[in-house]
């Protein structure tokens, strides 16, 4: 049995994707370069939270954002290139 609750993590990811889409809209035509910039920015926020000794809750929130961007990017690539 995993030490984490995948259902809870997936719910957090879904909530973050929905929040980001509500805030920024759905952008199916972003280039890989733009997606990479977004992802690196999010990774930088994880690094900053660790460097500033933020509570685990903050670091987890940033990691969920990294995961959400990665999933959205993969989804866009799939829809663009494999459908």
Helices and strands as residue ranges (DSSP letters): H 6-24, H 32-51, H 56-81
